[in-house]
Amino acid sequence: MRAVLFDMDGTLVDSEKLWDISLQALYARLGGVLTPAVRETTVGSSSEGLMRIVYTDLGLDMDPAAMDESADWLHDYTGELFEQGLTWLPGARELLDALTAAGVPMALVTNTRRGLTERALKSIGSHYFSASVCGDEVEHAKPAPDPYVRAAELLDVPPAQCLAIEDSVTGTQAAEAAGCPVLVVPNDVEVPHGLRRRHVASLTEVDIDGLRAIHGQLTATELFS
């Protein structure tokens, strides 16, 4: 394990609760009500994917201009919530501090737009990350492998030598498709088990040695499967 690639929403910070608020506000603005079942399908989505889910659910015309306007409104609203302060998920900040102290390179890999990510980094701290990749900076966002492939390139580390840390089905699929073993820390949505995935309930359960052991075990599993 030469590097660690972190998802943001629901993995490092409890921002999914704020997305709940902003998505419900968007639905009210568009004349609908967000159901828990639909909300679950949005977790980990890119901006474009999220708008497709919303507009399909509400039976609205897939007008690109209207969808872009809704996406901009949603991200502005969410950004205001982010700047009021983001809550760290248990063990996240301590793990970032430990990895920084040990000199392990880290990248932030998120489907969130760059503008909103920068607002989040005001709370998280951009100093932790040698690189960051956002959903609007690659040709295909998660669940495509592009964001993780790009992050590994920026760190100059092969994906197989990176450990990805994710909370969503979408993000886990993206990391695996890029060639990264994945530590899954489920938040709001259950993530199925798999050969290249290790689940923990919280980042409080792992330290650097634990991450290295998990990476080694998952890599060995792939080699001998």
Buried (B, 14 or more C-beta within 10 A) or exposed (E): BBBBBBBBBBBBBBBBBBBBEBBBBBBEEBEBEBEEEBBEBBBBBBBBBBBBBBBEBBEBEEEEEBBEEBBEBBBEBBBEBBEEEBEBBEBBBEBBEBBBEEEBBBBBBBBBBBEBBBBBBEBBEEEBBBBBBBBBBBEEBBBBBBBBBBBBBBBEBEBBBBBBBBBBBBBBBBBBBBBBBBBBBBBBBEBEEBEBBBBBEEBBEBBBEBBBBBBEEBBEBEEEE
